[in-house]
Amino acid sequence: MNAPITTLRAQDGLTSETSLRAPGWAAGMRLAFLHIPKTAGTAFGAALAQRFAEHEIASTLRMALTSGAADPLLTQVVPAYRALGIGSHLDQDKLDAIAAALPPGQRLFTVTVLREPRERLISQYRHWRRSLDSSMADLPQAHRDAFLAARSLTLGEFLEAAIPFAEPHFRNAQARMLCGHGSSEMMDEATLLQTALANLASYDVVATTETLDDGMARIAEAFGWSPPDSVRPLNVAPGEPLATLAPEVEALIEDHIRVDRKLWEAAQEIMAAPPVPRAGRSYYGPSPALVATLLEGGRTRFGMEAALDGVGWHVREGAGATLSRWTGPGRRATIRLRAPQLRQLELGISLVSVLDWAMVDQVALTLDGVKPSAPPMVDHGQGQPLLRARFDLPDAGDGLRDLVVEVPFTRSHHDVDPEINDKRQKGLAIGEITLSALPEAASGPATLGALFWPGESWADVPPVALMDHVPHHPPEPSLPPAHRNLTLDLPILRGLLELVRPDHVWAAAGRSFLEELGRGQPLALPAPGGRLAMVATLFEIPGRGAPMAALARRFPQAVLLLHCAEDFRLREVLANPLLAPHLHLIGCTNGILVANLAAMRLEGGAERVETFMLVLERIATTMPENLATQLPDFGPAYVLQQLDATLSGLEALLEGSASPRQKLATLMLEAAPPPPLAGGMEARVRRMLERQDTPLSLVDPALTGRLLALAQQLGAAEGAPAQWQAAVVAHECAFRITSLIAGWVRFDLAANRTAGLAMRLRPEAPRPPLYPKPAKPFREYIDFYRGEARAMAAQKPAPDLVTRLDAMRGGLDHVTRLNQAAREIELALRLLGDRHPGEEILWVDAGCSYGVIMNAVQPPQNIAGRCSFLGFDFNPPAIDIARIVAGNLGNAHCRFEVGDVAEAQSLAAGRRIHLITAFEVLEHCPDPLAVLTDYRAMNPGMLVIGSPLAEQQAIFPAEQHIWAFNARGFSALAEAAGFSVIGLNQRQVGAFVGGHDWVTVTATTSSPASLHMV
């Protein structure tokens, strides 16, 4: 779980009392036991458990937060208990997280037991060897493999194998526990020892396996308990004397306990010395104001219902929309406001009432003594007049700003109307005051130098062109099955590191396939300086966010490369003005987020980095995959809260009014709201699904129908375990649907012509004939295409290259659809040749790729010698290949150009375009109907288009495809663009051999009869 961020700010938290205490001084405190495995902790914990009521002890299951300590669930669980860690293994990271979740003013009474390191390691090994098969049944494969290795290998062989899962349990395990597993990953041995000793010195009671009774007596005295019994041994291995080990095995043991040995020796002095005052660590403690500003999308609001910190104001008046305060009786009013920590801000002041508009025309505003960058303007278009002003401030500030409003004169209501007896001198009646980031602040970094670091040859390149500069690496030849979906992305990570050349790379060490990317000395202290890159996946952030923030702070330049960055809430964070200037998401198979943590710290301080990492960790811990791993023992309440927050966000998205706070509500459930009634979910879901005027109608009915069925199941579930199970699966389904809708909203589906057609077609059939797939910003699709072009450019084609349709790679479905496309094109060219005798027949192919179809089509006999074929594609290497093949085949009638079909008319030089084709193109376009409408404006004689048929909608954005269609939807696109459909062909070969089924449409701009077709 999360580690303390000991370097983020001055330590001002809790302190352990020093010197001698009166008996009972700790009564009422929560006791936390850091149970290091194989240190007699089972016996010691059992003795402690005798002193607490059963309901006061947090059971092992209750502390098994697999999603990480940043999970909001932790703050809901901890306050109910007085004894933590009994029967479980809490490390220092978990204790710090628990301490942070306590009510203000409370702290933990901390206890631990140490053991001679060599004895502990051997005991741990023997314990693993005794593991029963039944105890490993539910463990992950990597854990089972480690236990089985302990059975089959000698101690020396086992230690020498350095099994990743086993290393934290055997290499300096006591020091790791005292530092926290997540924190210790980012420590060299010197830092590990120093931190473990400092933490140990802060413990209220430290015992050893030889002094258990003394330790228990000290605890009893502190809590005011009666003298305890002697601690009785439990979980002791069968009597087995320590065998004489070979010198090389003893050397391996000493290597594994090198830090623990020094810790053990120093611990003897620590236990004998008086208690040391403890400075409280900071743990994910950004100010609530900063977190609120982030949740509000870089906007802060002050309403007159709130307490006012300022002078020069009259008392509140009015209610609702008219709630306001008048400035006065003097001309000058001041107020301290919470503000986004940004240099450029826009001020909005709602004017509820004005006695004289000359006051508004001549009002003087300052923010922290700075005048507006331009004269204030009044916006009359939003109900109440809104006074707006922009400020360019010298720094990002500390989250508070002083606003001064000074009017040129004051008046009273009596001055305006003598019949009114209110003679108080007033200026402006002000309602709500907002401070927000400028819209352009959410546009992201301007250059790669701002995204990474300056001084490189690529520093002035805009981030949109990043993939043009990333060196190509071939796909990974062999990844574990669990990581196969990363095959295409790991080469991009390698290329990024090669491009930016950090001095140090820290990769989720010992945890995943990313470890091999590490280099340099990122963990050395003092920091060696230079540039740091941290590489992790979103799934690995839980438990590491805070230590990563602390690690980044050691380096003047530090970036995070976060893989698997596909979550709609993460995209909301990317658009936040507080963070956007330092973030960029690379479009690839799974998404790679680049975050410049050093620049973020420079602008907003360490607290902003901490807030960002907290949000990242919250996103990871509240993903459905993590919620599903929590145990039913937590009960259904928390999952029901997550489901309720997700459905609320979905409802707001469908209404078109979702705020950042509503989209991110699932991240901030620390203060437990009352769980919704499970029985009310069905009616709530049904109301959403009954509406046909929202994008929800375009979601796969199998998914929406499943949500309704799950809501019904949830309402009928009896008992906490059944409700938990039903809530988990219902939440996952609701989350996936919300992700779809959020992606479509960000994609601006509401303004999309194809989406409008899809909504009109929707009532025709039980399933949408035309539907969007999960969407992401189009720039990210372009990133993927740029990467493809880069990879193609790295593989130089042979000079004698020839492509043939009967020798294509990609499977039978691919070969079949290419051959079908070629046959339909040849048929269209024959028809056009008959229809236009004597004319040069001009065929334009959109998205021709490397020209495999165009180079394969043989001009029909009736147009031989009077045809020109023109292919377009945005991929320059593909066009190069098409040109080489055309030359080798002698296709002088074929011409290939980099660009868009829109350029065809200028290249046609006044000639008529007879045929436009687009195969495997429209599903890639943001708005296929708009593309076809542009084709129709060129007035071609015929149109032939083809795309995959009825692709699954899926739940994650695809690398390339944005739209999917059945035959009806595909033909409707052509009709809506103004074409007359004369042919529809479906090929379902994919259903039999795997891959895509296929649909083609042939259409004309003239009447079918003119082509001798009906």
N, C-alpha and C positions, 0 to 999 in steps of 0.2 A: 504494500500500500504506500501511501504518500509519505515522503520524508519531510522533515522540517527544512525550511529555507533559512538556514542560520545566518546567511549573509545578506538577506534582502533588506533588512532595516534594523535600526537600533533595537536591542532587546528590551522590552518594557513590560513583559508579561508577569507570570507568576513566579514567586520565589519560595523555595523551601526554607522553612525556618531553621535556624542554626542553634547550636549549643544544646544544652539540656532542656528537657521538656517535663512538664508535670504529667503524671500518668493520665491517660485518657485524652491527651491533647488532639488525637486524630479521630476521636469518636465522631461519627456522622460523615466522614470522608468516604469517597469511593476508593476501593483498593484495586490496584491493577498489578497483576502478576505476569512478569515477562518470563515465560516458561521456556527455557532452552532445552531442547530434546536431550534425554539421557543425562540429566543432572539431578535425579531424584525428584523431579518436578511433579510427578504423579502423586507421590506420597505427600509432598509438601502441600500441593493443592488440595488434596483430600483433607488434610488437617485444617487448612484455612476454611474449606467449605463447611466444616462443622460449626463455624462461628457466624454463618449467615443463613438466613431463611432461604428455602429453595427458590422462591420467586425473586430473590435478590441477586441470584447468580446468573450471569449471562452464559448460557450453555454453549458448548462447542459449536453447535449448529447456528446459534444466534450470532456468533462472531465470524461465521464463514462467509464473509462478503467477498465473493469471487470477483466482483466487478471493480474492486478498489475502494479505498477509503474516501475518495471524493464523491462517491455515490451519495446522493441526498438521503438515501435510506439510513446511513450511519447516524445522522443527527436525530433521526426518529427513533432509533433503536437504543442508543446508549443511555439516555437519561433515566430509563426505567430500572437500571440495575445499580447495585452497590459493590458487586464483586465481578471483576472482569479478568479473563485470562485463565481462570481455573478450568482445567480440562481442555484447553486449547493452547495454541502457540502464537501468542501475540509478539511481534517484534517491535522495535522502537518506532518504526514508521507508523504502525497501527496505534501504538500508545499516543503518539503525538496527534494523530487524527482524532482519536477518542477525546483527548484533552481539549482539542479545539471545538469539539461538539458539546462540551459541557456548558451548562448555564454560566453566565458571567459571574466572576468572583470565586468559582470553584476550581479545584485542581485535584489531581490524582495522588494517592498515596502509593508509591511505586516500590515494588519488591522484586528481587530476582535471586537465583541460586546459580553459582558457578561450580565447575568441576575441573580437576586436573586434566589438561587437554588431551594427553595421550590416552588416558583411561576412557575419556568421553568418546573419542574417535573410534576406538576398538569396540566399545559398547554399542555405538551407533551401527557399526558394520554388522555385529552379531545380531542386533535387533532386525536389521533389514533381511538378513539371511533367514530369520525365523518367520518372515511374513507369509501368511497363508494365502493360497490362491483366491479364496473367497473374499479376502480383504482387498484384493486388487481388481475385482471384477469391474468396478465402475471408474477406475482410474484412467486417465489418458494414456495412450500407448507409450509415450516417452517415459512416464512414471513407472509403468509396469516393466519396461525394458531395464530400467535402472535397478529395480528390486530383484529382477531375475538375474541380472549380472552379478549382484552381490552373492546370490546363491551359487552361481557357477564358477566364479573367479576367486582366487585367493586374495587376501587382503592387498598384497603388493600389486597383483594384476589389476585389481579393482581401482586402486588409487592411481595407478599409471594410466588407466584408460581415460581418465578425466571426463567422465560422462557428464554432459552439460547439466542435467537435472540433479545429479548427485553432488556437484561441486559446492553449491552453497551449504549443503548439509555436512560436508566433510572438510572443506578448506576454510579454516579460521571461522568456524560456525558460530562460536560464542561472540566473537567481535562483530560478525555480521548481524547477529540478532540484536546486539546492543546499539548498532548504528542504523538498523533497518535494512531489509534486503534490497529495496529499491535504491536507497541512498548509497549502500555499500557498492553497488554496481559502478558508481561513479567516483570511487576512491582508490588511490594507490595504497600500498600497505602502510606507509607512514601516516597518511591521513586516517586510514581505518583505525589504527591503534590510537591516535590522538583523540579521535571522536569517540571511540568506545570508552576510553578512560574518562573523558569529560562527562559523558552520559552516565557512566557508572557512579561517578562521584556525586551525582545529583540524586541517586536513589535513596529512598528513606531507609530501606533495609537491604543489605547485601549479605547473603549467607553462602556457604560452600557445602558440598556434600558431607563434609566432616563437621559442620557447625549448624546443622539444621535446627536442632533444639534451641540453640542460642538465638538464631534468627527468629524462630517462632515466638520465643519469649519476648524479644524486643517488639515484635508486632503486637503481641497481646498487651504489653505495657502501654504502647502508644494508643491503642484503641480502648484501654481501660477494661480489658477482659481479665477473667481469672487466670491464674497460671496454667499453661497448657500441659497436656500429656506429651510424652516423648513421641516424636514423629516415627510412625511405623512404616517400614519398607513396603513398597508396592511396585508392581511391574518390573520386578528384578529378574534378570536372566538366570537360567539354571546355573548352578555352581559350575564354573568352568575356569580353571586357572589360566592366567595370561601365558600363552606359549612363548617360548624364546623365539624371537624373530630374527631373520637374517639381517645383517647390517644394512643391506641395500633397502630392505623394507622399513627398518627403523629410520633410515635417511628420508624415505618418502613420507613417513609419518611426520617427522620433524619439519619437512618442507610444507606439509599441509597445516601444521599448527604453529607456524612461526610467529604470527601475530598473537594467536591465542596464548602462546607460552609467555610472551612479554606481558600480555594482559593479566594472566594468572599471577605472575610474580608481582606486578604492581598492585593488583587487587588486594593482596595481603596488607599492604600499607594503607590502602583506601579504607578497608574495613576497620583498621585499628585507629584511623584518624577521626577527629571530630567531623560531623557533617559539614559539607561545603554548601554555601548558598547557591541556589540554582537560579540562573537567569532563564526566563521562559523563552522557548523558541517561538518563532513565528511560523505558522503553518497555514498556507492559503488564507491569509487574512486581509485581502484588499478591502478598502473601505466600501461599505454598502452603497455609498453614493456612486462610486466608480462602477460597481457591478450594475446598479440601476441604470446608469447612463448608457452602458453597453446594451442592456436589455431594451432600452428605449430607442436604440438605433442612433446614438450620438445626439440625443435631444434631452434636455432637462426642462421641467415645467414647474412653475410656481403658481399655485392657485391661491386666491385670497382667503380660502378657508384655512390655510396653514398659518403657523406662527411666523410673524414678520420680524426679521432682524434688520432694523433700520430706523430712520427718523424722518419726520416731515410728512406724516400720513395721518389722515383722519381714521375713525373706526370703520369697521366693515359695514356695508349697507347692502340691501337686496338679498336675493336668493337665486339659486340656479344660474341661469345665463346672465343675470344682472348682478350677481355677487361681485362686489368691487370695493375698492378703497379710493377715496379722493386724496390727491396730494394736497398739502397745505398744513397749516395756514400760510406758511412761507412759500417762496417760489421754488425752493429746492427740496427734493426728497431723495433719500438714499435707501438702498436695500442691498443686502448681501445675498447672492444667489448661488446655488449649486450650478456648476457649469461643466460642460465637456472639456476635457483637458486638451484643447486644440488652440492653435495660434489664430486661426480664422474662424469667426463665429458670426452667426446671424441672429439678431435680437428681434423678437416679435412681441409687441405690447398691444393687448386687446383694449380698445377704447370703448368702454361701456357708455360713457356720457362725456360731452364736451360743452362747456358753457360759451366758449368763444373759439372759433377755429383758428383765429390768429395765434392762439397759444400753441396749437399743433404746428402751424407753419413756422414758428420761430423757436420751437422747443430745442433745448441743448441737451444732448445725451453724451455721457462718457461711460466707459467700461474700464475699470481699473485706471482711471485717469486718461484713457485714450479716447480720442474723438472718432466718430465713424469715418470710414474710408471714403464715403460719399454722403451727400445730404440725405437724411431720413425720408422715406416715402410712405404714403398712406395707401393701403390696399383696401378698396371698398367692396371687393368681390366675394367675401366670405362671411356674410351676415354682419357682425359687428366690424367696424373699421379696425384695421390692423396696422399699427405703426411699425415699419420695418427699418432696420439699419444693419449695416455690415461693419465688422471691426477687424482690423489687422493688428494683432497684439504681439508684443515682443517675445512672449514665450507661451508654453502650453498651460502654465499656471498650476495651481495645486488643487483644482477642483472647486474653488470658490472665486467669485468675481464680485466686485463692488460696482453696482449700477447707480448712476446719478441721473435724475430727471429734473431738469430745471426749465420752468416756463418763464416767459418774459414778464408776465404779470399774473395776478390772481383776481378772481371775482367771486361774488357770492350769488346765490339764487335770488336773494333780495335785490341785488343790483340789476339782475336781468328782468325780474318780475316783482315789483314792489308788493304784490299781494302775498308773496311767499315770505314767510317770517324767518327763513334760514339765512342768517347773516354771516355764517362762517366763510372765511376766504378760502377759495379752492382753486385748484389747477385742473387736473385731468382725473376722471374716474377710470381707474385701471382695473381690469379683470385679470386675465391670465397673462403671465410673462413667460416666454420661452427663450431658451438659448439653444441653438442647434448648429450642427456642422453645415458648411456650404455643400450644395449638391455635388459639386465637382470633387469633394474630398473623398468620395467613395469610389473613385475611378481607378485606384490602385497605383502602384509605383510607375513613374514615367519612363524609367530606363532600367536596364539590367544592372547598372551600377548602383542604383537605389535599391534594387531587389537583393543583390548580393553584396558587392563591394566595388568601389571605384578603382580607377587606375589600370583597368584591363582593356585590351583592344576592343572588346565587345561592350564596354561600359555604357556607351551612348545608344546602344540598340534598344528599341522598345521591347517590352516583354512579349508582345504578341508574336514577335519574330524569333523567340528563344529557340524553338525547335529547329530553325534553320541553321543554328550554330552548335547544337549538341552533337558531339562526335558519335558516329554510329558504332554500336556494338552488336554482334550477332545474338540471336535468341539463346537463352540458357539451354544447354543440351540436356541437363538432367536436374530437375528440382524434385523434392519430395512431393508425393501426390497431393498433399494438402496445399502446396504452393504452386500448382501447375497454372492456376489462373494468373500468376505473376510473371510467367515466362516472358511476356512481351514488355513488361514494365521494368524488370530488373536491369536490362541493358540501358534503359533511359536513365536510371539512377547512376549507373556506371558512367554514362556519357556526361551527365551533369557534373559529377565529381571531377571528371577529367577536364571539363570546360573551366570550372571555377577554381580548381586547384587549391583546395584548403590545405593548410599546414597540418591540421589534425581532423580526424574523422572519428566520431564516437557513434557506433552502431549498436543497437539493442544487444549488448554483449552477452554471449552465452545463451541467448534466447531463440535465435532464429537464423535463417539463411542470410540475414543481413550482416551477420558478424564479420564475414570475410571482407566487407567494405572498409572496416576500421583501419586506421593508420595513425602515425604520429604519437604524441603523448598527451592526449586530451585530458587525462586524469591527474597528471603530475601537479604537485604543489611544491613551491609556488608555480602558478600557471606559466608555461613557457612562452606565452605571447603568441602572436600570429592569428591566423584565421581558423575558426572552428566550424565544422559542419556536423550536425547531429542527424542521424538517419534512424527512422523508426516507422512502424505502421500505426495506424490509428488504434488497432487492437492492442498494441503494446504500451500505449500511453498510460493506462491505469496503473497507479503505483509508481510512476516515474515522472510525472509532470513537474512536481516541485523540485526534485533533485536536478532535473534537466534545466529548469530556470536558474538554479544556483550555479550549475556548471557553465551555462551560457554567460553568466555575469563575470566569470573569470577572464573572458577574452574580449578584446576591444572590438572584434568583428566575429559575429556568430549567427549562423542560419540554421533553421530546422528544415529538413526534407522529410515530409510526412506522407507516407504511402497509404493506399487504400482510403483516400480522402473523399469518399462518396457518402455524404449524408446531407440531407436538405438543410439541416440546422447549421452545418458547417458553411454552407453557401450563404446563409444569412449572416454569419460572422464575417465572411469575406467582404460583404457589402457594408460593414459597419465603418463609419468614418474614423473612429478611433484606431482601427486596425488596418483598414484597407490600404493605406499607403505603404504597408510593409508586407503585404500578402499577395500571392499569385498562385492560381491553381492551374497546373499543367494538364491538359486534356490527354488522357491515354486510357488504357484498358480499365484501370481502377482509380485513376486520379492521383496526382502528386502535388501536395501543397508545399510551397516554398514560403517560409516565414523568416523575415530578417529581424531576429530578436534583438540584436544590438541596436539597430536603428529605432526599433520600438522603444527600447529602454532610453535611448538618447532623447527621444521626444517626450515620452510620458513617464519616465522613471521606471524603476524596477517593479513598481506596483502594477504597471500596465502589462508587463511581461507575465507577471504572476497571474493577473486576471485572465489573460489570454490562455495560459496553460491550464488554469482551472476550468475554463469553458471547454477547452479541448478534452480534458479528462472527463468532464461531466457528459459531453457528447458520447464519448466512448463507453462510459459506464451505464448510460441509459439507452443504449442500442438494444433492440429486441433480443439480439443474440446473448447479451449479457443478462438482461432481465430473466431470460429463460433458465439461466444457470443458477439463479438464486434458489434457495431451498424453500419448500412449502411451509417450513416452520416459521417463516416471517409473517405468514398470514396473507390474506388477499388485499389488505387495505392499501398497501403501497402500490401494487400493480393496478388496482382500481383507480388510484390517484393519477398514475401515469396514463391510463386509458382515458380518463376524464379530460386531462390536459391535452392529449393528442386529439380527441374528438372536438374539443373547443377550438383548437387551432384549425382543424379541418373545416369546421363550420364558418370560422372567420375567413378562411381562404375562399370558400364558396361564395361568401357574401362580397368578396372583393375588398375587405376592410381589415385584413390581418396585419396587426402591428408586429414589429420584431419581438416584443415581449410575448405575444401570443404564440408565435412560432417557436420560441425558446422556452416556453413555460415548463416543459418536461425537465429542464435542467435545474430548476430552482424550487424543489419541493422539500427544502429542509424543514420549514415550519409546516408540520403535517396538516393539510386541510382535511376536513371531514371526508372520508371516502364516499363517493356517490353510491346510491342504492343500485345494486346489481340489476334489480328488476326494472329499472327505468331505462336501461341501455337500449333495449329492443325498440321502444317507441322513438327514442332519439335517433337511432340509425334509420329506422323506417321513414321518418320525416325527411331526412336528407336524401334518401334514395327515391322518394316519390317525386322529387322535383326533376323536371326534364329540361330545365333552362340553365343547368350548370354543367361544367366539364365532368362532373361525376358520372354523367350518363355515358361518357366515352371510355370509362374504365371497364376493363374486361368484366362482364357480368359474373363470371366464375369467382372473381375476387370480391365484388360487392355482395354477391349472394352469399359467399362464405362469411363475410362480416355480419350479415343479418342473422345467419344461422348460428354463428358463435354468440351473438348478443342474446338470442333466444336461449341458447344453452346456458349462458351465464345467468340469466334470470331464473332458470329452473334448477340451477346447481344448489345442492343442500350441503352445508358443512363447509368449513374453511378450506380444507384441501381441495375439494371439488371446485369451489369458487376460485381458488388460486390458479388451478390448472386452466379453467375456462377463461379467466382474465388474462393469463399470459398469452394464450393463442389469439384471443380477441384483440389484445393490444398490438401484437405483431401484425395482424391483418390491417388494423386501423392505421398503424404507422406506415405500412407500405402504400396504402391508398393516399395518405396525407403526403408522402414523399412524391407520389405521382403528381398530385394537384399542385403542390408547391413548385415542382419543377416546371410545370406548364405555365404557372403564373409568372415565374421568373423569365420564361421563354416568351412571354407576352402572347400567349395563345389567344387572348381575347381580341387582339387586333389582326389575327391571322385569317386570311381568306379561306384557306383549306379547312381550318377549324370551324369556320362558319358553315361551310358545306357539310362537314361531318355532323354538326348539330342538326342541320336540316334533314340529313339522311337517316338520322338515328331512329326515328319512329318506324321506319320501314321494316325493320327486322329485329329479332330477339338479340342479335349481336351487332355491334356497330360495323357497318360496311367499310368505313374509313375511320381510322383512329390513330392518335399519336402514341408513340412509344415513350417510355420515361425520357424526359428531356433535361438537357443542361445547356448553358449558354453556348451559342453557335461557335464562339471563338474556340471553345474546347474541342469541338469536332475538327476545326481547322488545325489545331495543334496535332491531332492524330494524323491528318493527311500530310502535314509538313514532315512528321516523323517518318511516315511511309515513303515520302519522296526522298528523304535523307538516306533511308535504308536502301532504296532502289539505286540511288546515285552511287552508293558505295560498292555496288556490284556491276562492274562495267560489262556491257553485253559483248558477246563475241562478234567480230566483224562480219562473219558469214551467217549470223542468226536468221533463222526462218521459223515462223510460227504456223502451226496447222491446227485446225479445229479437232481433228481426230487424234491429236497427240497432246492434248492439254492436261495439265495437272489440276487437281481440285475435286476429283470425284465424278461419278457418273452424272449426278444431277447438274454439275457445272458444265460438263461437255454437252449434255442434252439441251440445256437452255441456250447455249451459244449457237449450236447447230440450228435450233428452232428459230432463233433471231435471224441468222443468216438466210434461212429459207424464206422467212416472211419478208425480209428486205428485198430479196431477189424477185419475189412475186410483186411487191409494190413497184419496183423499178420497171418490170415488164408492163404493168398496167399503165404507168406514167409514160413509158415509151410509146405505147399505142395511143394514149390520150394526146400526146404532144409530139407528133411526128415532125422531124426536122429540127426540133429544139435540142440544145445541149441540156441534158438532164443533170441537175445539180443536187447532190445528196449531201446534207450536213448531219454529222453524228455528234451529239452532245455527250461529253464524258466518255470519250473514246478509249481512255486508258492507253494501253500500249498498242492499240490498233488491231487487235486480234480479229475482230469481226470485219472491219472495213477491209483489211488486207486479204481476208478469206473470201469475201463476196466477189464472185465473178460477174462482170457486167453482162446482163442478158444480151442475146444476139441482136435484139431490136434496138439497143442503144449503144452497141459496140462502136467505138470511135467518136461518140458524141455524148460522153458523160464525164463529169468531174465529181470526185468524192472529197469532202472536206471534213476532217476530224478535229475536234477541240477537246482539250483537257487542261486542267490547272497544274498538272504534275509534269514539270520539264523532263525528268529522266524517262518517264513513260513515253512522252512524245519523241524523245531521242530514239528509243527502241522502235517505236512505230515507223519512224523514218528509215532506220536501218533495214528493217524487214521489208518495207515497201521497195527500197532500192534493190535488195537481193532478189525479190520476186519480180522485179521489172514492172511494178505497178505505177506507171507514170501518171495515171489518172488520179492517184491518191495524194493528198496533201494534208499534212498534220501541223497544227499550230497550238501554241500555248495560249490559253485564254478561254473566252466564253462564246457561246453561240451568238450572243448579241453582236459580236464582231463579224459575223458571217456576211451580213449585208454589205459592209464596206469592202470585204474581200471579194464578194460576188461581182462588184463593179457594175451594178445595174442589171445583172442577170437575175432571172426568177429562181427562187429556191423551190425545187419541186418536192423534196422529201426531207423531213426532219425526223431523226430517230434519237431515242434516249433509252438505253438499256442499263438497268441497275443504277439509275441516276436519281429518279424522283424521290425514292425513299430516303435519300441523303439530304434533300433540300428542306430548308426551314418552312417554305410555303410552296408546295408543288403546284397548286392552282395558279399562283402568280407566275411561276415559271412557264406553265403551259399557255397562259394568257399572253405572255411575251412571244412565245412561239407562234401563236395564232396571229399576232400583229404582223408577223413576217409573211403571212398569206401563203404558206406552203401548199402544194397540191395535196400532199398526204402527210400523215403522222403515224409512226409506229413506235410504240413505247412498251417496255417490259420491265417487270419488277418481281421480287419474291411475292408469293401468294400467301396471304393470311398468316404472317409471322405472329408468333406469340407476343403479347404486349410486354411481358416480363416486368420486373420490379426495379431494375437498376438501369441507368442509361447505357445504351450500347455504345460501342466505339464509333459507329458510323451512322446507323439507321435511325431516322427520326419519325418516319411515318410507316404505317402498315395498312394494307388494303385487302379486301376480298375482291372478287371479280366485279361485283356491282359497284363498289366504291372506286375501283380503278377506272372503270368506264365512265362513271359519273364525273370524275375529274376532267376527262377530255371533253365531255358534253358541256360542263360548266364553263370551260374555257372557250367554247364556241365552235368546237369540232363536231362533225357528224360521225358517229361510230359505225363502222361497216364490218368490223370483225373483232371477235373476242375469243381468245384461245387460252385454255388452262392446261397446264402440264403438271401432273401430280407425281412425277417420278421421285421427288424427294421423299414422299411418304413411304416409298418402298425401299430405297437404297440409302436413305439418310440425306440430310441437307435440306435445301429449299425446294418447295413446289414453286410454280412459275405461272405468271399470267402476262399475256400480251394483248394490247389493244391496237387495232388499226383504224384510223380515222381519216377523214378528208375535210377540206374546207369548201368543197363543192358538193353537188348532189351525188349520191351513190350511183344514180343512173348514168352520169357522165363518164363513170369508170366502167360502165356495163355491169354494174353490180346492183343487187337489190338488198 
